[in-house]
Amino acid sequence: MIKHERCLSPVHAAGTYAGIAAMMSIPLTMKQASILALMIALCHALPMECAVNKKTGSSFWKMGAIRIAMALICAIILNIILPDMTGRFIYMDAEADSSFGEVMTTWMVSQIKMSLMVMLIIYSLTVVQRMLESYRLLDPLSHMLSPLMSLLGLPRQASYIWLVGNVLGISYGSAVMVELEEKGIVTREEANDVNYHLIMNHSMLEDTIVFAATGISALLLISTHIIFALILVWGR
């Protein structure tokens, strides 16, 4: 099991980028990095996102407890089933015997690389978001995805919420969900069902791009998200 728990502590309160920055400061194998990446994806920004879930009828504490528990279960399972990956994850920290100048140089280079990567990803996602809004692509896409909702254990009318939550994040998805609840399109119970799915499977576009840029397998990220969401929703 991974021994580098210190990179998880800022992630619960912060987000994915804080987790990646912490990961890059620790010498990790690709197997360890993959497990940490999935734990971060399942269990980041807990205070904010659990508060968002509460607005649409779910328990703040229950949502948080489920995400922590599922992240731990995910880590244990992946530690068992993933093969040994001898390749090294990106390491942007100075060695223990480095001089002060070497430490500062390494720190500045790592910050510049991290900042450029984050700026590029955020800019790209903003362009995608603006295109989806400008050309009103979310509506036709949600209609196409409505049959998929039955397979996921969700109401067919939840396709728009599901799409927004996976493309733009859980906060945007919640805002849409509140609006649909007020219009009577989605009931409080159905919104709660969708929350159980989204806490395991949201921000798939952003999180996948971010971690894939650091060398983590996109297929592993997506498949694990979907499997855990199916287990949680159908298990209820």
Secondary structure, 3 states (H helix, E strand, C coil): CCCCHHHCHHHHHCCHHHHHHHHHCCCCEHHHHHHHHHHHHHCCCHHHHHHHHHHCCCCHHHHHHHHHHHHHHHHHHHHHHCCCCCCECCCCCCCCCCCHHHHHHHHHHHHHHHHHHHHHHHHHHHHHHHHHHHCCCHHHHHHHHHHHHHHHCCCHHHHHHHHHHHHCCHHHHHHHHHHHHHCCCCCHHHHHHHHHHHCCCCCHHHHHHHHHCCCCCHHHHHHHHHHHHHHHHHHC
